[in-house]
Amino acid sequence: MRSLALALALSLALVPAAFAKAPQCRDAHGRFTKCPPLAAAPAAPSGATAKCKDGTYSMSQHHSGTCLHHGGVAQWLK
């Protein structure tokens, strides 16, 4: 029985985020309502050439070593 419960718990933990329940918002009266849009991501700093995988930005002029200690390059900006 424990192994069945463990298998069920593991399978639920592995459900992709796409199948997760959408967030629900309530108005001042407690009724469900449409959630406000999320804020836009801030613009990259002036002169940034890459966004690193940890969310920081790089101003590196060369690809070699860019974001080396930040998990690598997530996106080249220029």
ZIKASUL-V635549 format. One record per residue. N is the residue number from 0. PSI is psi in radians with two decimals (* if undefined). Layout:
BEGIN
N & PSI
N & PSI
END
This chain:
BEGIN
0 & -0.69
1 & -0.69
2 & -0.60
3 & -0.76
4 & -0.69
5 & -0.75
6 & -0.71
7 & -0.76
8 & -0.74
9 & -0.70
10 & -0.63
11 & -0.57
12 & -0.40
13 & 0.12
14 & 2.22
15 & 2.65
16 & -0.47
17 & -0.45
18 & -0.04
19 & 2.65
20 & 2.37
21 & 2.61
22 & 2.55
23 & 2.37
24 & 2.70
25 & 2.56
26 & -3.06
27 & -0.35
28 & 0.06
29 & 0.08
30 & 2.54
31 & 2.44
32 & 2.95
33 & 2.33
34 & 2.54
35 & 2.68
36 & 2.65
37 & 2.64
38 & 2.54
39 & 2.60
40 & 2.49
41 & 2.65
42 & 2.69
43 & 2.58
44 & 2.64
45 & 2.27
46 & -0.08
47 & 2.42
48 & -0.29
49 & 2.62
50 & 2.23
51 & 2.82
52 & -0.34
53 & 0.09
54 & -0.13
55 & 2.93
56 & 2.66
57 & 2.53
58 & 0.26
59 & 2.43
60 & -0.17
61 & 2.60
62 & -0.61
63 & 2.13
64 & -0.05
65 & 2.29
66 & 0.49
67 & -0.78
68 & 0.37
69 & 0.39
70 & 0.06
71 & 3.11
72 & 2.24
73 & -0.65
74 & 2.31
75 & 2.36
76 & -0.50
77 & *
END
